[in-house]
Amino acid sequence: MAKNNTQSKKAEEECKSECSSCATASSCSSAKKGQAGLPPKAAIDVKHVIMVLSGKGGVGKSTVSVNLAYALSNHGKKVGLLDLDMHGPNIPKMLGIEDHKLAMADDRIEPVHVTGMLSVLSMAFLLPDISTPIIWRGPMKMAAIQQFLAEVNWGSLDYLVVDLPPGTGDEALTIAQLAPNVRGAVIVTTPQDVATMDARKSAKFIEKLGLPVIGVIENMSGMLCPHCGEEIELFGKGGGKKIAEELKVPFLGAIPIDIEMRKAGDEGRPFIIKRGSSTSPTWTAVDKVMESLISVVEG
């Protein structure tokens, strides 16, 4: 990646500012006057940036990101999908494009075009192999995110869906501060208390940035037994709806555990496009969640 060293030094100097680690830096008056030392918003042509967050790992955040991006593109929207889970970039695998490498065109990075309406960028495209770890501190991550926003040939986008790592660290804060037209965040959780507790933190983080929570999605919400057809509440049920009500934000719906959804991710084919599954309760649930999300965003 060109200019990494120069940008990393610059980012490190900027991070020395006492405001740079503050969760409210993007919205406070001092930061807006330049005292936080943040770079200007990236000059990319995008109408809406949607952050996909989770308080903890393993709740299906990347699955939601992939299916949301595909659902938006199926609605005729020009969509970019930015994988910022730098230490565990799984989006290329879930789209079946993990063997692709990035190319340069006119000194700009060319994203991988999955369809005519969907483009993807991920750190995974820059690694020599899938087992190579990224061992970076915050300034390096900030420099990379600046490049992923400003030095990529995204074209004119209706939506940029950003898949973020778990928690409320550097990646989430940086994208909130540097990306233009951030519409808000989708919070993904599973039903049990240990997940919803962390989901609340993500929602509070977004509020401190002065951004709206677009809604909460409850993933892994029960499972239909493949033998008897009865529902099994492996991780409980209703936790996502409960915190949405507490926070007074939209509850976008619940998605059950389904072997076919797991297979879809492993096979690199988003579950939402598997039309042969359209009669299944899980496909119906996923479609309903995506339609609800689009309705909130477009509304």
N, C-alpha and C positions, 0 to 999 in steps of 0.2 A: 504494500500500500504506500503510494508516494506521499512524501512530506510527513510521515508518521513521527520521525524524531523531532522535527521542528515543531510540529503541532503539539506533541507530548510535552516538550519543554514549556511551550506557551501555556498549555492547560495546567501544568504543574504550578507555574507562577500565579495563574489566576486562582487556583485552588488555595493559595496562601491567604487570600482575602478572608477576613473574619466572617463575611456573609455567605461564602460559597457553600458552606455545609448546612446552612439554614434551610429548613423545609419550606419557609415562606419567602425565600429570596426572589421568586418570580413575581410575587404579588405585592411586596412591600414597597413603600415609596422610596426608601433609600436605595434599594436595588435598582429601581427604575431610573434613578439618577446616575447610575453607573458605578455606585460604590461597591457593588458586589463583584465587579470585574468580569461579568459574564459577556461572552461574545453576543452579537446580535442574532436575532432569529434567522434560521436558515432560509435562504431565498429559493424555496421550492413551490411549485404551482399545485397546491392541494386545497380542496375545499374543507375537508374534515380529517383530523387525525384522531384515531380511536386507540387508546391504550387498553391493553388487556392485562389485568393484574390478578395476582393471587397472594394471599398472606403466607402460604406455605407451598412447598412443592408437591407434585403428585396428584393434583386435583383435576387435571385435564385442561389446563389453561391453553396449551398449544393446540389441542384438539379443537377447542372453541375458536381460537384464532384462525386456524385453517378453514374450518367450516364457515365462519363468518365472512372471511375474505372471498370464498367461493360463492356464498349466497349473495353477497353484494355484486360480484361480477356477473352472476346469473340474472341479476336485475338490471343489467345493462350499464353498470357503473364501472368506470375505469379505476382499478384497485391496485395499490401497492401493498405488499406484505413484508414487513421489516422484522426479522428475527433478531432481537437484541438479547436473547439468552446466550451470552457469549461463552459461558463455561459449559453449557449443555445445549447446543443448537440442534433442535430436532425437526424443525420445519421442513428442511429439504427431504429428510427421510419420509415424512408423512405425506409429501407430495410426489414421491418417486423421482426426485431430481438430485439425489445426493451425489451423483457422479459428475455434475456440472461444475465448471470453473468459470470465474468471472473474466470478462474481457474488457479492454479499454477501447473507447471510440471518441476521438477528438478530445483527448485528455480527461475524459469522464468515464466512470465505471458504468458498465452496462449491466443492468439487473438480468436475472434469468426470467425469460418470458414463458410462463406456464401455458397461458392462452393469450389470445389477442387482447383480453381485458384484465389479465392478472399477471403482475410482475413480482418477483421475489428477490430479496437480498438477505444473505445470512453469512455469519462468520465461517460457517461450515464450508462455504465455497472457497475459502482462502487457506484452509488447512491442508497439509500434505497427505494426511490420512485421518480417518474418523476417530482414531485413538489419541490424536495429538491434543494435549491440554493447552488452554489459554491461561497464562500465569501473569496477570496484569493487575496493577493497582488502579485506583480511580482516575488519575490523569490520563492514562493510556486509553481507558474506556471512553472518557469524554472526547478525546481526540478522534477515536474511531467513529463514535456516534456523529460527530461533526461531519466527518467524511461521508458517512452513510446517508446523511441528509442532504448535504450541499454539493457533493461531488459525484452524485449518481444521476444518470440520465433517466429519471423517473417519468419525464414527460408531464403532461397535464393530468392530474389525478382527481377523481371525485373523493376517494378515500385512501388514507394510509393507515392500515391496521398494524399496530406495533405489539408484537408478542414479547413480553418482558419477563425477566427471571423472577422467582418468588421474592417477596419482601418489598421494602421501601428504600432501596439503596441507590447507588450511583446511576444505574441505567434509567430507572424510573424518573429520578429527579432531573437528570440531564435532558431526557426527551421532553419532559414537561416544560423545561426552561428554554430549550432551543428550537423545538418544532413550532411552526406557525399553525394557527387555526386548530388548536387542540380542542376537540369537541367534548372530551371527557374520558372517563374510564369505565370499563366493564369489569366487575369484580366476580371472579370465579371461585366457588367454594364447594366443598362436600358437606354433607349434613351434620357430621358429628361436631361436638363442642370444640375440640382441639383445632379444627379447621375454621369454624365460624369465628372463634376468638381472634385468629390472625386476620381473617377477612375484614373484621371491624377496623383493625389497625390500617389496612390498606385504604378503606373508605375514609378514615380520619386523615390519612396522609393526603389524599386527593383534595379533601376539603381545605386543608391548610395551604394548599397550592392555589386556592381560589378557583378550582375546576369542579364541574359537576360529576357526580357518579351517575352514569347513564343507566345502570341497573345491575342487579345481582343475578347470577345464574347458579343454580344448584346442580352440580354434576354428581354422578354416581348415586342418584336418588332412588334407592331400591333396585331390585333385579327380579325379572320374571323367571321363575324356575323353568328350564327347558323341558322338564319331564312332566310336572303337574300343572304348570301354568300359574301357580300362586306366586304372589309377590313376597320377596324376602328382603327385609330391611337390613342389609349388611352393615351399613354405616349410619343407620337411622334415617329419618326423613323429616323434612320441614325446617331444617336449620337455616337454609338460605332464605326462605320466605320470612322467617322470624326476624332475621337481622335486617332484611329489606324494610320490613314494617317499622322496626325500631329506628332505622336511619331515615325513614320517610323518603325512600327512593324506590323506583320501579322494581318489581320482581319480574324478571323476564321469563322465568319458567324453570322446570326441572327436567333433567335428562337421566334416564336410568342406566345402570350398568348393562352392557350388551356385548357378548362375544364378537358379534359382527362388527361393532364399532372398533373394537381392538384390532380385528383382522384388517379393517379398512386402513387404519393407521400404519400397520406393519407392511401392508401391500402398497402403500403410497397412493391410495385412492380415497379422497375425503368422503366420509359417510354420506354427506348431503347430496352427492351426485350419483349415489348408487340407487338409481330409480327402481331397480328390481326389489328394493327393500321398502318401497313407499307404502306397502300395506302393513309394515311392522309398527308396533306401538313406539319403538325407539325412534324410528325415522320420523314418525309423526311428531314426537316430542321435540326432536332436534329442529325440524322444520318450523314448528310453532315458536320455539325460542328465537330462532333467527328472524322470523317475520316480526316478532315482538320487538326485537332489538332494532331492526331497520325502521319500524314504525316510530319508535322513540327518537331515533337519530334524525330521521327525515322530518318528523313533526316539529 
